Amino acid sequence: MTSTPLESETRTAPAVGAAPQSDADPAGPRKPRKAGRQRAANPLANETRFGYIFVSGYVLLLLAFGIVPTLYAVFLSITENGVFVGIDNFVRVFGDYRFLPAVGHVTLYIVFWLISLIVLVVFLAIIVHSIRAKWLSVSIRFLYYIPGAIAGASSVMLWLFLLDPTVSPVAGLLRAMGYDSLIRTVSIDNLPIVFTVIAFWTGAGSWIVIMYGALNNISNEVIEAAKVDGANPLQVALHIQLPMMTKWISYMGIMSLAAGTQLFVEPRVLSQASRGVVPEDYSLNQLAYLYAFKQGDFSGSAAISITLLVVALALSTIFILKGKLFERD
């Protein structure tokens, strides 16, 4: 059956708006390459690659000095001379007459330390942030930060002079409180307060600077709007600044909790200076040290260390959940 001329034109005519086919390209027109997307993807790939490079150093150090020692401590805590014993090491350590007093000492110190740190650091940071004179604010922050440069054993040695009424520049205050010798000042009942004062003097300044930076992230428009609505400085602090600093406060609580559970240098130096008034097994870290290097019981020492780790992780989880640390605003 032959087709009519009209039907032939209908079959061969290109569609309206379609590009004409050329003899050189029988497959039709090629789609243009999306060069823009490829160019845009390259910088992202480079940033990702450099990110992995920068993080790799931390990951290696974390593996070498964090993960591997922790796994080895777990292995030691559940074995005895290479033989699996389950929780026997933990039961033996928990039954030690020195364990519960050490737990009580560390717990009391952490309670005093965290409460004083969180309350006073946030209060002082808000006070410094409210100072309008820039030179005065910078000077105060610098003075707060200076004690942080004297850390560890050096800080404890400095406090030995401050706590000794015979040589202390505040001897009059110590004597007025009834302390006429270093032995009475560092009696075991006073140690939680003494360690709290030392830790606060050493570490609070840097946290005040950090909290000051957190306050700077709060929009001035929000503060001014609250003041226009009639809020006084106390109401601004309680209802605006504190809620917007929750994540920073949680972070401070986690880091300070981790440092507080590792109490070791302060009681050890005071024990040597007071000739045994401060016991060598005052803290859990000291007890772990005695197990490992005085008794040769590395399994018991590892059991104490793992116990500290588990407790610190559990308490840190509470700070994370309550402070919504990993939630986006």
ChimeraX attribute file (.defattr): number of C-alpha atoms within 10 A of each C-alpha:
attribute: neighborCount
match mode: 1-to-1
recipient: residues
	/A:1	3
	/A:2	6
	/A:3	7
	/A:4	8
	/A:5	8
	/A:6	8
	/A:7	10
	/A:8	11
	/A:9	10
	/A:10	10
	/A:11	9
	/A:12	8
	/A:13	9
	/A:14	12
	/A:15	10
	/A:16	6
	/A:17	6
	/A:18	8
	/A:19	10
	/A:20	11
	/A:21	12
	/A:22	10
	/A:23	8
	/A:24	7
	/A:25	9
	/A:26	8
	/A:27	9
	/A:28	12
	/A:29	12
	/A:30	7
	/A:31	6
	/A:32	6
	/A:33	8
	/A:34	8
	/A:35	9
	/A:36	8
	/A:37	9
	/A:38	10
	/A:39	10
	/A:40	10
	/A:41	11
	/A:42	11
	/A:43	11
	/A:44	11
	/A:45	11
	/A:46	11
	/A:47	11
	/A:48	12
	/A:49	11
	/A:50	12
	/A:51	11
	/A:52	12
	/A:53	11
	/A:54	11
	/A:55	10
	/A:56	12
	/A:57	10
	/A:58	11
	/A:59	14
	/A:60	12
	/A:61	11
	/A:62	13
	/A:63	12
	/A:64	12
	/A:65	11
	/A:66	12
	/A:67	14
	/A:68	12
	/A:69	13
	/A:70	17
	/A:71	12
	/A:72	11
	/A:73	20
	/A:74	16
	/A:75	17
	/A:76	24
	/A:77	26
	/A:78	20
	/A:79	18
	/A:80	17
	/A:81	10
	/A:82	10
	/A:83	9
	/A:84	13
	/A:85	13
	/A:86	13
	/A:87	12
	/A:88	17
	/A:89	22
	/A:90	19
	/A:91	12
	/A:92	11
	/A:93	20
	/A:94	16
	/A:95	11
	/A:96	10
	/A:97	9
	/A:98	15
	/A:99	18
	/A:100	15
	/A:101	15
	/A:102	18
	/A:103	16
	/A:104	14
	/A:105	18
	/A:106	20
	/A:107	16
	/A:108	15
	/A:109	21
	/A:110	22
	/A:111	15
	/A:112	15
	/A:113	23
	/A:114	19
	/A:115	12
	/A:116	16
	/A:117	25
	/A:118	18
	/A:119	11
	/A:120	15
	/A:121	25
	/A:122	23
	/A:123	16
	/A:124	19
	/A:125	21
	/A:126	19
	/A:127	13
	/A:128	20
	/A:129	20
	/A:130	13
	/A:131	13
	/A:132	9
	/A:133	10
	/A:134	10
	/A:135	9
	/A:136	12
	/A:137	15
	/A:138	15
	/A:139	11
	/A:140	14
	/A:141	19
	/A:142	14
	/A:143	11
	/A:144	20
	/A:145	20
	/A:146	14
	/A:147	17
	/A:148	19
	/A:149	13
	/A:150	15
	/A:151	15
	/A:152	15
	/A:153	13
	/A:154	14
	/A:155	19
	/A:156	22
	/A:157	14
	/A:158	13
	/A:159	18
	/A:160	19
	/A:161	16
	/A:162	17
	/A:163	23
	/A:164	21
	/A:165	21
	/A:166	16
	/A:167	13
	/A:168	16
	/A:169	13
	/A:170	14
	/A:171	19
	/A:172	14
	/A:173	12
	/A:174	20
	/A:175	14
	/A:176	9
	/A:177	10
	/A:178	11
	/A:179	18
	/A:180	17
	/A:181	16
	/A:182	22
	/A:183	18
	/A:184	17
	/A:185	20
	/A:186	24
	/A:187	13
	/A:188	15
	/A:189	11
	/A:190	11
	/A:191	20
	/A:192	20
	/A:193	15
	/A:194	19
	/A:195	22
	/A:196	21
	/A:197	16
	/A:198	19
	/A:199	22
	/A:200	20
	/A:201	19
	/A:202	21
	/A:203	21
	/A:204	23
	/A:205	24
	/A:206	19
	/A:207	23
	/A:208	24
	/A:209	22
	/A:210	17
	/A:211	23
	/A:212	21
	/A:213	14
	/A:214	18
	/A:215	21
	/A:216	11
	/A:217	11
	/A:218	14
	/A:219	9
	/A:220	11
	/A:221	9
	/A:222	13
	/A:223	17
	/A:224	13
	/A:225	11
	/A:226	17
	/A:227	14
	/A:228	10
	/A:229	9
	/A:230	11
	/A:231	15
	/A:232	11
	/A:233	13
	/A:234	10
	/A:235	13
	/A:236	17
	/A:237	18
	/A:238	11
	/A:239	12
	/A:240	15
	/A:241	19
	/A:242	17
	/A:243	12
	/A:244	17
	/A:245	17
	/A:246	17
	/A:247	20
	/A:248	19
	/A:249	24
	/A:250	21
	/A:251	16
	/A:252	20
	/A:253	22
	/A:254	21
	/A:255	11
	/A:256	21
	/A:257	20
	/A:258	19
	/A:259	14
	/A:260	21
	/A:261	20
	/A:262	17
	/A:263	20
	/A:264	20
	/A:265	16
	/A:266	21
	/A:267	21
	/A:268	21
	/A:269	18
	/A:270	23
	/A:271	18
	/A:272	13
	/A:273	15
	/A:274	17
	/A:275	11
	/A:276	12
	/A:277	16
	/A:278	20
	/A:279	16
	/A:280	18
	/A:281	21
	/A:282	24
	/A:283	28
	/A:284	27
	/A:285	21
	/A:286	21
	/A:287	22
	/A:288	24
	/A:289	23
	/A:290	18
	/A:291	20
	/A:292	16
	/A:293	11
	/A:294	10
	/A:295	12
	/A:296	12
	/A:297	18
	/A:298	20
	/A:299	26
	/A:300	29
	/A:301	28
	/A:302	25
	/A:303	26
	/A:304	24
	/A:305	21
	/A:306	19
	/A:307	16
	/A:308	18
	/A:309	15
	/A:310	11
	/A:311	13
	/A:312	18
	/A:313	15
	/A:314	12
	/A:315	14
	/A:316	20
	/A:317	14
	/A:318	13
	/A:319	21
	/A:320	18
	/A:321	12
	/A:322	12
	/A:323	19
	/A:324	14
	/A:325	16
	/A:326	9
	/A:327	9
	/A:328	5
	/A:329	5
